[in-house]
Amino acid sequence: MTLIKGEHEIPVPDDPVIVFDGMCVLCSANAQFVLKYDRRQVFRLAAMQDEVGAELMRRAGLDPKDPMSLVVFDSDRIWRDSDAVIRIYDRMGWPWRIARIGSLVPRVVRDPLYHLIARNRYRIFGKRETCWVPTPEQASRIL
């Protein structure tokens, strides 16, 4: 367990953490997908609109009120944008690990596509009125 210091000390497990936009329909669907198919339960999740997620975003040098990036904290590293997506699916094991092939595409190609989707995600996929609420079974994996 690690304590992160912002306005308050916040305990964060040493497991990898995905920080996602809890208001975004696409991002919430991805979070639910990870909770369902991450059979080894590698990841914990935090919505950037919540206290833990917002502080983690600030630690990554990002503004939690302008959520343009998915962020993964894993093994003392911070993964963002398309690297974060590839990292998530790589750590989930087979068959999802096949997404690692995306790392063969140069970041200068991947990230502009990622940012195009990120900028338009509310218009294309929709925006929630409230953050997605996990089931009781999923709650232990949400920070």
Residue, then its C-alpha position, 0 to 999 in steps of 0.5 A: m500500500t502506497l500513500i500519495k500526498g495531495e490535499h490529503e494522504i490517500p492509500v493506493p494499492d501497489d497493484p497497477v492502477i488505470v485512471f479513466d474518465g468516469m463520465c465518458v461512455l467509451c471509457s466506462a465501457n473499457a473499465q467494465f471490460v477490464l473488470k470482466y476480462d482481467r481474470r488475474q485481477v491485475f488492475r485497480l481502477a480510479a475515475m479521474q473525477d474521484e479524489v484518488g483518480a484526480e490526485l493520480m492525474r495530477r501526479a502524472g502532470l495532467d489536469p483531471k478537469d480536462p481528461m484527454s488521456l487514459v493513464v496507467f500507473d504500473s511498476d513505478r512507470i506512468w503510461r499514457d495515451s495509446d501506450a496506456v491502452i497497449r499496456i492494459y491489454d498486454r497485462m491482461g494476458w491472452p488473448w488480449r495480449i495480442a494488442r501488444i502488436g500495436s506497439l509496432v506502430p510508431r507512437v507518432v502514428r498511434d497517439p494522433l489517432y488516440h487524441l482524435i478519438a479522445r477529443n471527440r469521444y463525448r460526441i461519438f460515444g456520449k457522456r454520462e450524467t453521473c459516473w458509472v457505478p460498479t457492481p458490489e463484486q467489482a467495488s473492491r477493485i475500484l479506488 
